[in-house]
Amino acid sequence: MKRSCVIYKSSEKYNRHIAVDYEEAIEIMNFLENDKNNKKFEYVSDRILEQPSMYYDDYEQIEDNITCIRIFPNGINARIYCQEVTLNGEIFCIIMSKLLYKKNDGRINKS
């Protein structure tokens, strides 16, 4: 099943984009409206977009193309699970797909 996304933030330096899944956009954007959540997300997303190596403690690879943005590893422990895709063979997108307010012990639905 194909799903739509909207680009939220981009980096021309490394041709990377952070997008939000259209179906999950309201929940994720409401979460990011909080000043503390947004400040941490901006730090993490800037590092993902502007550093040569985008993986580190707050952005980790879970499976082949599934990643996780940890908003407060030592606080509320919210996570935004993402899917990494390359569109048209040249556009690398990190699509924020699911917000969880605590670490997920189970599997993420990849559809």
Long-range contacts (C-beta under 8 A, 24 or more apart in sequence): 1-111, 3-111, 5-93, 5-95, 7-93, 8-96, 9-45, 9-49, 10-49, 11-49, 11-50, 13-49, 13-50, 14-49, 14-50, 14-52, 14-54, 14-92, 15-90, 15-91, 15-92, 16-48, 16-49, 16-54, 16-92, 16-93, 16-94, 17-91, 17-92, 17-93, 17-94, 18-45, 18-48, 18-49, 18-93, 18-94, 18-96, 19-93, 19-94, 19-95, 19-96, 20-95, 20-96, 21-95, 21-96, 21-97, 21-98, 24-96, 24-97, 24-98, 24-99, 27-99, 28-80, 28-96, 28-99, 31-78, 31-99, 36-72, 37-71, 37-72, 37-78, 40-71, 40-72, 41-69, 41-71, 41-80, 44-69, 44-70, 44-71, 45-69, 48-94, 62-108, 66-108, 66-110, 67-94, 69-96, 76-101, 76-102, 77-101, 77-102, 77-103, 78-102, 79-103, 79-104, 81-108, 83-110
